[in-house]
Amino acid sequence: MRIDPDFKSKVEKLYSQFGMSVTEAINIFLHVSLMEGGLPFEVRQQKYNTETEAAMREARAIANGRIPAKKYSSAAEMIDDVLAEDSKNASTQSYQ
C-alpha cells in the first residue's frame, strides 16, 4: 500500500500513542469492516454554507500560522471589533 510519507508519519505518531503500529491499526479497521459488513463509519461529504466554509478556512490558516490571530486587551474591545465587522459585512452584502 502506498502512503504519502508525511501523512504516514502523522498516522504513525497518532497510533503509537495507543501502543500500536499503523499495520495493527489497519488490521483492526479491516476486521471491524468485516464484522460490520462494510465501512465501520458513515461516508458522506460535508456540506457547509459559504460563510461556514470561509470561517473554517480562516480558522485553519490561523492554526497553521498563515495569518495572525486577533488579540484583544479586553472583552469590550473584542465585542466592538466583532460588531464593527458584522456592520461592515452587512453593508457589503446584497440581498435579493
C-alpha positions in Angstrom: 0.0 0.0 0.0 1.4 3.4 -0.9 1.0 6.2 1.7 2.2 9.8 1.5 5.4 9.9 3.7 4.2 13.0 5.7 0.8 11.5 6.2 2.2 8.2 7.2 4.5 9.9 9.8 1.5 11.7 11.3 -0.5 8.5 11.5 2.4 6.5 13.0 2.7 9.2 15.7 -1.0 9.0 16.4 -1.2 5.3 16.7 2.0 5.0 18.7 0.2 6.9 21.4 -2.2 3.9 21.5 0.7 1.5 21.6 0.1 0.1 18.1 1.6 0.3 14.7 -0.1 1.5 11.5 -0.2 -2.1 10.3 -2.1 -3.1 13.5 -4.5 -0.2 13.1 -5.2 -1.2 9.5 -5.8 -4.8 10.6 -8.3 -3.6 13.3 -10.0 -1.5 10.7 -10.3 -4.4 8.3 -11.6 -6.8 11.0 -14.2 -4.3 12.1 -15.2 -3.8 8.4 -15.8 -7.5 8.1 -17.9 -7.5 11.3 -19.9 -4.5 10.1 -20.3 -5.8 6.6 -18.8 -2.6 5.2 -17.1 0.5 6.3 -17.4 0.9 10.1 -18.4 4.5 9.8 -20.7 6.7 7.6 -19.1 8.0 4.5 -20.6 11.3 3.3 -19.5 14.6 2.0 -19.8 17.5 4.5 -21.9 20.3 3.1 -21.5 23.7 4.7 -22.7 27.1 3.6 -20.3 29.6 2.1 -19.9 31.6 5.3 -19.1 28.5 7.4 -16.6 27.3 4.8 -14.9 30.7 4.8 -14.7 30.6 8.6 -13.2 27.1 8.6 -10.6 28.2 6.0 -9.7 31.2 8.2 -9.5 29.1 11.4 -7.1 26.6 9.6 -5.0 29.5 8.4 -4.8 30.9 11.9 -4.0 27.5 13.4 -1.3 26.9 10.7 0.2 30.4 11.3 -0.5 31.7 7.8 -2.5 34.6 9.2 -2.1 36.2 12.7 -4.8 35.6 15.2 -6.5 38.8 16.5 -5.7 39.7 20.1 -7.7 42.0 22.4 -6.9 43.6 25.7 -10.5 43.3 26.9 -13.8 41.6 26.2 -15.3 45.0 25.3 -12.6 45.6 22.7 -13.4 42.2 21.2 -17.1 42.8 21.1 -16.6 46.2 19.5 -14.5 44.6 16.8 -17.0 41.8 16.1 -19.9 44.3 15.9 -17.9 46.6 13.6 -17.1 43.6 11.4 -20.7 42.5 11.4 -21.8 46.0 10.4 -19.2 46.1 7.6 -20.3 42.7 6.3 -24.0 43.6 6.4 -23.4 46.8 4.4 -21.4 44.9 1.7 -24.0 42.0 1.2 -26.7 42.4 -1.4 -30.0 40.7 -0.6 -32.3 39.6 -3.3 
